[in-house]
């Protein structure tokens, strides 16, 4: 009996030392993290919203960027990036993300890539001071040729909105093929004003 107890003690000790601690797996729904900020899709009031969750010493605050209207996860915001910069002594945050919206019928398929750029002042005011949305749509359409039953497939690209550029001097250029609008940060109004 004594030998049996010693054998059991020896086996359990050996097994307990042989087991390795399993790493804890953590899952995060964060699209991006930066400093004390997380970009997440949250549910608020029964609706899904894209939000920046600020964590100030354990006190969390949600800054809503937009309401999510689609349940299709493939069409929800992705490629989220957060950057900060200081201009005229004011720290600002630049958020950028894309959405890929696909609509399809029997005769037409449209794949729209929507790129959003937003600049926020997250000090006491927590205001969006500049926002831009650009859409590039690739369209494939089957068109009937005259009154016959013959058809042809037509592909085209449609661009809507302005292309956003944040320069190394933290000026903003919004441009199309034919025009460029330049904006410079005004520390008095804490806005981006047209540059003269």
Sine and cosine of phi, psi and omega as CSV:
sin_phi,cos_phi,sin_psi,cos_psi,sin_omega,cos_omega
0.00,0.00,-0.64,0.77,0.00,-1.00
-0.91,0.42,-0.66,0.75,0.01,-1.00
-0.91,0.41,-0.58,0.82,0.02,-1.00
-0.91,0.41,-0.68,0.73,0.02,-1.00
-0.90,0.44,-0.66,0.75,0.02,-1.00
-0.91,0.41,-0.65,0.76,0.00,-1.00
-0.90,0.43,-0.69,0.72,0.03,-1.00
-0.90,0.44,-0.65,0.76,0.02,-1.00
-0.89,0.45,-0.67,0.74,0.01,-1.00
-0.90,0.43,-0.68,0.73,-0.01,-1.00
-0.91,0.41,-0.73,0.68,-0.02,-1.00
-0.91,0.41,-0.60,0.80,0.05,-1.00
-0.91,0.41,-0.69,0.72,0.01,-1.00
-0.89,0.46,-0.69,0.72,0.01,-1.00
-0.91,0.42,-0.62,0.78,-0.02,-1.00
-0.94,0.35,-0.57,0.82,0.06,-1.00
-0.97,0.26,-0.50,0.87,-0.04,-1.00
-0.96,0.27,-0.44,0.90,-0.01,-1.00
-0.96,0.28,0.74,-0.68,0.05,-1.00
-0.99,-0.14,0.54,-0.84,0.05,-1.00
-0.93,0.38,0.80,-0.60,-0.01,-1.00
-0.98,0.20,0.73,-0.69,0.03,-1.00
-0.92,0.38,0.64,-0.77,0.02,-1.00
-0.98,0.21,0.76,-0.65,0.02,-1.00
-1.00,0.00,0.75,-0.67,0.03,-1.00
-0.91,-0.42,0.72,-0.69,0.05,-1.00
-0.92,-0.40,0.71,-0.71,0.00,-1.00
-0.80,-0.60,0.65,-0.76,0.05,-1.00
-1.00,-0.05,0.19,0.98,-0.04,-1.00
-0.94,0.34,0.74,-0.68,0.08,-1.00
-0.99,0.17,-0.51,0.86,0.05,-1.00
-0.31,-0.95,0.47,-0.88,0.09,-1.00
-0.75,-0.66,0.53,-0.85,0.01,-1.00
-0.31,-0.95,0.82,-0.57,-0.04,-1.00
0.77,0.64,-0.86,-0.51,0.00,-1.00
-0.98,-0.17,0.36,0.93,-0.06,-1.00
-0.92,-0.40,0.59,-0.81,0.13,-0.99
-0.72,-0.69,0.71,-0.70,0.12,-0.99
-1.00,-0.08,0.84,-0.54,-0.05,-1.00
-0.63,-0.78,0.36,-0.93,0.20,-0.98
-0.99,-0.13,0.90,-0.44,-0.05,-1.00
-0.91,-0.41,0.27,-0.96,0.11,-0.99
-0.94,-0.35,0.84,-0.55,-0.02,-1.00
-0.65,-0.76,0.82,-0.58,-0.02,-1.00
0.89,0.45,0.50,0.87,0.00,-1.00
0.98,0.20,0.07,1.00,-0.01,-1.00
-0.85,-0.53,0.56,-0.83,0.06,-1.00
-0.99,0.12,0.68,-0.74,-0.03,-1.00
-0.66,-0.75,0.57,-0.82,0.13,-0.99
-1.00,0.07,0.82,-0.57,-0.10,-0.99
-0.66,-0.75,0.42,-0.91,0.21,-0.98
-0.98,-0.19,0.85,-0.53,0.03,-1.00
-0.99,-0.17,0.91,-0.42,0.02,-1.00
-1.00,-0.08,0.75,-0.66,0.03,-1.00
-0.90,-0.43,0.98,-0.20,0.03,-1.00
-0.97,-0.26,1.00,-0.10,0.02,-1.00
0.80,0.60,0.73,0.68,0.06,-1.00
1.00,0.01,-0.24,0.97,0.04,-1.00
-1.00,-0.04,0.91,-0.41,-0.06,-1.00
-0.99,-0.13,0.61,-0.79,0.02,-1.00
-0.68,-0.74,0.71,-0.71,0.00,-1.00
-0.99,-0.16,0.76,-0.66,0.11,-0.99
-0.92,-0.40,0.93,-0.37,-0.10,-1.00
-0.99,0.17,0.82,-0.57,0.06,-1.00
-1.00,-0.02,-0.67,0.74,0.02,-1.00
-0.24,-0.97,0.33,-0.94,0.10,-1.00
-1.00,0.02,0.67,-0.74,0.02,-1.00
-1.00,0.02,0.84,-0.54,-0.07,-1.00
-0.99,-0.17,-0.20,0.98,-0.03,-1.00
-0.95,-0.32,0.57,-0.82,0.08,-1.00
-1.00,0.02,-0.26,0.96,-0.01,-1.00
-0.95,0.31,0.93,-0.37,-0.06,-1.00
-0.89,0.47,-0.48,0.88,0.01,-1.00
-0.92,0.39,-0.35,0.94,-0.03,-1.00
-0.97,-0.25,0.11,0.99,0.02,-1.00
-1.00,0.08,0.27,-0.96,-0.07,-1.00
-0.83,0.55,0.67,-0.74,0.05,-1.00
-0.66,-0.75,-0.03,-1.00,0.04,-1.00
0.78,0.63,0.65,0.76,-0.04,-1.00
-0.96,0.28,0.72,-0.70,0.04,-1.00
-0.74,-0.67,0.64,-0.76,0.04,-1.00
-0.83,-0.55,0.76,-0.64,0.09,-1.00
-0.70,-0.72,0.39,-0.92,0.10,-0.99
-0.81,-0.58,0.41,-0.91,0.09,-1.00
-0.44,-0.90,0.39,-0.92,0.01,-1.00
-0.90,-0.44,0.81,-0.58,0.03,-1.00
-0.75,-0.66,0.78,-0.63,-0.03,-1.00
0.80,0.61,0.60,0.80,0.04,-1.00
0.98,0.19,0.09,1.00,-0.02,-1.00
-0.93,-0.36,0.80,-0.60,0.03,-1.00
-1.00,0.07,0.82,-0.57,0.00,-1.00
-0.84,-0.54,0.35,-0.94,0.01,-1.00
-0.85,-0.52,0.68,-0.73,0.02,-1.00
-0.93,-0.36,0.86,-0.50,0.06,-1.00
-0.94,-0.35,0.71,-0.70,0.10,-1.00
-0.66,-0.75,0.62,-0.78,0.02,-1.00
-0.39,-0.92,0.30,-0.95,0.01,-1.00
-0.84,-0.55,0.39,-0.92,0.12,-0.99
-0.71,-0.70,0.67,-0.74,0.01,-1.00
-0.92,-0.39,0.98,-0.22,-0.07,-1.00
-0.98,-0.20,0.85,-0.52,-0.02,-1.00
-0.91,-0.42,0.79,-0.61,0.11,-0.99
-0.80,-0.60,0.67,-0.74,-0.12,-0.99
-0.61,-0.79,0.72,-0.69,0.15,-0.99
-0.82,-0.57,-0.06,-1.00,-0.02,-1.00
-0.90,0.44,-0.54,0.84,-0.09,-1.00
-0.96,-0.29,-0.17,0.98,-0.12,-0.99
-0.55,-0.83,0.70,-0.72,0.11,-0.99
-0.81,-0.59,0.80,-0.59,-0.01,-1.00
-0.83,-0.55,0.82,-0.58,0.02,-1.00
-0.90,-0.44,0.96,-0.28,-0.08,-1.00
-0.96,-0.27,0.83,-0.56,0.09,-1.00
-0.98,-0.20,0.92,-0.40,-0.04,-1.00
-0.97,-0.25,0.84,-0.54,0.02,-1.00
-0.93,-0.37,0.84,-0.55,0.01,-1.00
-0.94,-0.35,0.69,-0.72,0.09,-1.00
-0.79,-0.61,0.77,-0.64,0.00,-1.00
-0.69,-0.72,0.64,-0.77,0.11,-0.99
-0.90,-0.44,0.80,-0.60,-0.08,-1.00
-0.85,-0.53,0.55,-0.83,0.20,-0.98
-0.98,-0.22,0.95,-0.31,-0.08,-1.00
-0.98,-0.18,0.37,0.93,0.10,-0.99
-0.95,0.30,-0.56,-0.83,-0.04,-1.00
-0.88,0.47,-0.48,0.88,-0.10,-1.00
-0.98,0.20,-0.61,0.80,-0.03,-1.00
0.78,0.63,0.88,0.48,-0.03,-1.00
-0.88,-0.48,0.58,-0.81,0.17,-0.99
-0.99,0.15,0.85,-0.53,-0.05,-1.00
-0.97,-0.22,-0.21,0.98,0.07,-1.00
-0.37,-0.93,0.68,-0.73,0.05,-1.00
-0.63,-0.78,0.57,-0.82,0.01,-1.00
-0.54,-0.84,0.67,-0.74,0.06,-1.00
-0.80,-0.60,0.78,-0.62,0.07,-1.00
-0.84,-0.54,0.70,-0.71,0.01,-1.00
-0.86,-0.51,0.77,-0.64,0.12,-0.99
-0.87,-0.49,0.91,-0.42,-0.05,-1.00
-0.95,-0.33,0.79,-0.62,0.15,-0.99
-0.99,-0.17,0.86,-0.52,-0.11,-0.99
-0.88,-0.48,0.76,-0.65,0.08,-1.00
-0.85,-0.52,0.86,-0.51,-0.11,-0.99
-0.73,-0.68,0.66,-0.75,0.07,-1.00
-0.99,-0.11,0.87,-0.50,-0.03,-1.00
-0.91,-0.42,0.62,-0.79,0.03,-1.00
-0.99,0.14,0.67,-0.74,0.00,-1.00
-1.00,-0.03,0.97,-0.26,0.02,-1.00
0.87,0.49,-0.66,-0.75,-0.02,-1.00
-0.99,-0.12,0.02,1.00,-0.01,-1.00
-0.99,0.13,0.07,-1.00,0.04,-1.00
-1.00,0.02,-0.03,1.00,0.00,-1.00
-0.95,0.33,0.57,-0.82,0.00,-1.00
-0.73,-0.68,0.29,-0.96,0.13,-0.99
-0.67,-0.74,0.48,-0.88,0.04,-1.00
-0.99,-0.12,0.81,-0.59,-0.02,-1.00
-0.92,-0.39,0.77,-0.63,0.06,-1.00
-0.90,-0.43,0.68,-0.73,0.04,-1.00
-0.49,-0.87,0.32,-0.95,0.04,-1.00
-0.88,-0.48,0.74,-0.67,0.02,-1.00
-0.88,-0.47,0.75,-0.66,0.04,-1.00
-0.92,-0.39,0.73,-0.69,0.05,-1.00
-0.76,-0.65,0.61,-0.79,0.02,-1.00
1.00,0.07,-0.13,-0.99,-0.08,-1.00
-0.95,-0.32,0.54,-0.84,0.13,-0.99
-0.99,0.17,0.74,-0.67,-0.08,-1.00
-0.99,-0.11,0.75,-0.67,0.10,-0.99
-0.71,-0.70,0.80,-0.60,0.12,-0.99
-0.97,-0.25,0.91,-0.42,-0.09,-1.00
-0.98,0.20,0.14,-0.99,0.02,-1.00
-0.93,0.37,-0.32,0.95,0.08,-1.00
-1.00,-0.04,0.14,0.99,0.04,-1.00
0.90,0.44,0.50,0.86,0.21,-0.98
-1.00,-0.02,0.36,-0.93,-0.01,-1.00
-0.90,-0.44,0.76,-0.65,0.11,-0.99
-0.93,-0.37,0.79,-0.61,0.12,-0.99
-0.91,-0.41,0.89,-0.45,-0.15,-0.99
-0.70,-0.71,0.45,-0.89,0.17,-0.99
-0.83,-0.56,-0.15,-0.99,0.04,-1.00
-0.89,0.45,-0.52,0.86,-0.15,-0.99
-0.95,-0.30,-0.23,0.97,-0.04,-1.00
-0.51,-0.86,0.41,-0.91,0.10,-1.00
-0.72,-0.70,0.82,-0.57,0.07,-1.00
-0.97,-0.26,0.77,-0.64,-0.04,-1.00
-0.94,-0.35,0.68,-0.73,-0.01,-1.00
-0.77,-0.63,0.62,-0.79,0.01,-1.00
-0.80,-0.60,0.60,-0.80,-0.02,-1.00
-0.94,0.33,0.74,-0.67,0.06,-1.00
-0.96,-0.29,0.95,-0.32,-0.06,-1.00
-0.92,0.40,-0.36,0.93,0.01,-1.00
-0.96,0.29,-0.77,0.64,-0.01,-1.00
-1.00,0.04,-0.23,0.97,-0.07,-1.00
0.83,0.55,0.69,0.72,0.03,-1.00
-0.70,-0.72,0.28,-0.96,0.18,-0.98
-1.00,-0.03,0.90,-0.43,-0.02,-1.00
-0.97,-0.23,0.46,-0.89,0.06,-1.00
-0.84,0.54,0.69,-0.72,-0.01,-1.00
-1.00,0.07,0.73,-0.68,-0.01,-1.00
-0.99,-0.10,0.00,0.00,0.00,0.00
